[in-house]
C-alpha cells in the first residue's frame, strides 16, 4: 500500500495514514518516527520509511504523542521485531502498557452518533484496529530532559488534556511543531478546517487540553504537523491562539 508522504522541511516528512498522521525525521542513515498510525496502517508505515530512503532497521526510536491506538498502532511491532525503543512522557508510559485507558467510551460515541461524520469514523476505526488490545510491553520514559539525542533533536513538550501524558514535539532547527492531538487542523468528525481542538468527546480533560494551547503558543515555529489534518503553515503561535478562540 502506497503511503501519502509529504516532505515539509529538510529531513522532515509528514505522512497521512488512514485518518491519522505520523512524522519521519531523518538525519544521515537514521530516522526518528513520531507516532505510528492505527494497527491497520502498518504496511503504510513501512512503505513510508522506504519512500524516504529508510527502513525499520534504521529507526533510532519511536516517539509517541499519546497512547491511543490510532497513534500507537505499530509501536510494539517495531519494538518487538527490531528492538526499537518506544519513548513517551512518563505519565503516558502506563497508558501505553494499558494499565488504564484514557479514551472516548462506546457510550459517548453512541450519544454523538447523530453528528455528521461520526458513524463513518467509527466504522473506519473498527476496521483499522482502533479498539483492539494493543499495548506496548516495554515503553520507556524520555531518557533525558530537553532535546532528545535523536534525528531532528526533537524537544518533548508536555501538553496534557487529551490524555494525561500527551506530548507534542518541538523541532527548533526546522521551525516544526509535531502537535499530535493537542492541536489539529482537521478530523473526519470535525465540521471546520484549520487549527482547532478535536471535538470535546475525545479529550480526557478538556479544560487542560484548552490550557495546553497556551503552552504551544509560546513555541517558535512556522510549520504545524498535526496528528489529524493537513500541514498548517504560519506561526505556531497564531495557530494555537486560533484554536483557543474556537474552543471558547
DAFEN-V521075 format. One record per residue. RES is the residue in three letters. PHI is phi in radians with two decimals (none if undefined). D_FIRST is the distance of its C-alpha to the first C-alpha in Angstrom with 2 decimals. Layout:
{{RES PHI D_FIRST} {RES PHI D_FIRST}}
This chain:
{{UNK none 0.00} {UNK -1.33 3.80} {UNK -1.55 6.47} {UNK -1.68 9.70} {UNK -1.81 12.15} {UNK -2.23 15.85} {UNK -1.38 18.68} {UNK -1.93 21.59} {UNK -2.85 24.21} {UNK -1.01 24.98} {UNK 1.16 22.68} {UNK -2.28 21.15} {UNK -2.26 17.63} {UNK -1.74 16.67} {UNK -2.01 13.07} {UNK -1.65 12.43} {UNK -1.57 10.43} {UNK -1.57 11.29} {UNK 1.40 14.99} {UNK -2.41 15.46} {UNK -1.82 15.47} {UNK -2.42 15.79} {UNK -2.27 17.54} {UNK -2.04 17.62} {UNK -1.93 21.15} {UNK -1.94 21.77} {UNK -2.71 25.12} {UNK 1.09 25.65} {UNK -1.63 23.51} {UNK -2.01 23.04} {UNK -2.41 20.94} {UNK -1.90 21.44} {UNK -1.94 18.60} {UNK -1.85 19.85} {UNK 1.22 18.34} {UNK -2.48 15.12} {UNK 1.17 14.02} {UNK -1.25 14.23} {UNK -0.95 14.12} {UNK -1.28 11.23} {UNK -1.62 9.20} {UNK -0.98 9.55} {UNK -1.09 6.25} {UNK -1.20 5.86} {UNK -1.04 9.47} {UNK -1.13 9.35} {UNK -1.15 7.06} {UNK -1.17 9.54} {UNK -1.10 12.36} {UNK -1.11 11.64} {UNK -1.16 11.51} {UNK -1.63 14.93} {UNK 1.43 16.24} {UNK -2.14 16.38} {UNK -2.81 15.43} {UNK -1.09 16.06} {UNK -1.13 19.50} {UNK -1.56 20.37} {UNK -1.32 20.00} {UNK -1.22 23.69} {UNK -2.90 23.31} {UNK -1.80 21.31} {UNK -1.82 23.25} {UNK -1.96 22.94} {UNK -1.21 24.45} {UNK -2.90 25.20} {UNK -1.67 24.44} {UNK -1.44 22.88} {UNK -1.06 19.92} {UNK -1.38 17.64} {UNK -2.11 18.46} {UNK -1.59 19.29} {UNK -0.60 16.19} {UNK -1.88 15.40} {UNK -1.08 18.77} {UNK -1.17 20.52} {UNK -1.03 17.88} {UNK -1.14 18.24} {UNK -1.16 21.98} {UNK -1.26 22.50} {UNK -1.53 20.49} {UNK -1.99 21.11} {UNK 1.28 24.20} {UNK -1.28 22.84} {UNK -1.17 25.41} {UNK -2.05 24.46} {UNK -1.92 26.91} {UNK -2.52 28.03} {UNK -1.07 31.32} {UNK -1.01 33.94} {UNK -1.28 34.24} {UNK -1.69 30.55} {UNK -1.02 30.63} {UNK -1.14 32.17} {UNK -1.13 29.78} {UNK -1.13 26.83} {UNK -1.38 28.82} {UNK 1.16 29.20} {UNK -1.28 32.95} {UNK -2.73 32.72} {UNK -2.44 30.20} {UNK -1.67 30.58} {UNK -2.60 28.37} {UNK -0.98 29.10} {UNK -1.44 30.79} {UNK -1.04 30.09} {UNK -1.06 33.52} {UNK -1.14 32.85} {UNK -1.07 29.65} {UNK -1.10 31.65} {UNK -1.19 34.43} {UNK -1.85 32.08} {UNK -1.12 30.24} {UNK -1.29 32.35} {UNK -1.27 30.85} {UNK -0.99 28.46} {UNK 1.56 24.79} {UNK -1.23 25.52} {UNK -1.11 24.83} {UNK -1.05 21.37} {UNK -1.11 20.55} {UNK -1.06 22.01} {UNK -1.04 20.03} {UNK -1.11 16.70} {UNK -1.06 18.06} {UNK -1.12 19.18} {UNK -1.20 15.97} {UNK -1.67 14.10} {UNK 1.57 16.91} {UNK -1.14 19.09} {UNK -1.97 22.26} {UNK -1.29 21.62} {UNK -1.41 23.94} {UNK -2.39 21.90} {UNK -1.30 24.53} {UNK -1.66 24.54} {UNK -1.33 27.39} {UNK -2.42 28.70} {UNK -1.23 27.87} {UNK -2.26 30.24} {UNK -1.25 32.10} {UNK -0.96 31.98} {UNK -1.30 34.06} {UNK -2.68 36.11} {UNK -1.43 37.19} {UNK 1.34 36.14} {UNK -1.08 33.59} {UNK -1.51 31.43} {UNK -1.41 31.58} {UNK -2.45 27.88} {UNK -0.88 25.95} {UNK 1.61 26.75} {UNK 0.87 29.75} {UNK -1.18 28.56} {UNK -1.94 31.42} {UNK -1.13 30.88} {UNK -2.23 32.58} {UNK -1.20 33.45} {UNK -2.27 32.85} {UNK -1.22 33.80} {UNK 2.37 33.76} {UNK -1.08 30.25} {UNK -2.41 30.75} {UNK -1.10 33.68} {UNK -1.86 31.83} {UNK -1.00 29.34} {UNK -2.29 29.01} {UNK -1.63 27.93} {UNK -2.29 27.58} {UNK -1.70 29.67} {UNK -2.07 29.04} {UNK -1.03 32.38} {UNK -1.08 31.77} {UNK -2.07 29.27} {UNK 1.18 30.53} {UNK -1.85 27.37} {UNK -2.11 27.41} {UNK -1.64 24.41} {UNK -1.73 25.76} {UNK 0.98 23.51} {UNK -1.82 25.04} {UNK -1.33 28.52} {UNK -2.76 27.94} {UNK -2.13 25.11} {UNK -2.10 24.74} {UNK 2.93 23.36} {UNK -2.93 22.07} {UNK -0.99 21.32} {UNK -1.69 24.79} {UNK -1.63 26.60} {UNK -1.80 28.63} {UNK -2.15 29.14} {UNK -2.04 27.20} {UNK 1.64 27.94} {UNK -0.99 29.17} {UNK -2.92 29.90} {UNK -1.42 29.98} {UNK -1.08 27.75} {UNK -0.91 29.74} {UNK -0.94 32.59} {UNK -1.12 31.40} {UNK -1.50 28.67} {UNK -1.65 31.18} {UNK -1.15 33.13} {UNK -2.42 36.04} {UNK -1.04 35.74} {UNK -1.02 38.91} {UNK -1.24 37.56} {UNK -1.11 34.27} {UNK -1.13 36.43} {UNK -1.11 38.58} {UNK -1.16 35.65} {UNK -1.07 35.00} {UNK -1.16 38.31} {UNK -1.15 37.05} {UNK -1.17 34.10} {UNK -1.17 36.56} {UNK -1.46 38.40} {UNK -1.60 35.56} {UNK -1.50 35.49} {UNK 2.92 32.35} {UNK -2.19 30.91} {UNK -2.30 27.18} {UNK -1.82 25.97} {UNK -1.93 22.43} {UNK -1.53 22.29} {UNK -1.24 20.34} {UNK -2.49 19.79} {UNK 1.73 20.09} {UNK -1.37 20.05} {UNK -1.02 21.87} {UNK -2.05 25.60} {UNK -1.81 27.92} {UNK 2.35 31.56} {UNK -0.97 33.75} {UNK -1.01 32.30} {UNK -0.97 35.83} {UNK -1.15 35.81} {UNK -1.10 32.46} {UNK -1.15 33.82} {UNK -1.12 37.09} {UNK -1.10 35.46} {UNK -1.11 33.49} {UNK -1.16 36.76} {UNK -1.07 38.66} {UNK -1.22 36.24} {UNK -1.42 36.45} {UNK -1.62 40.26}}
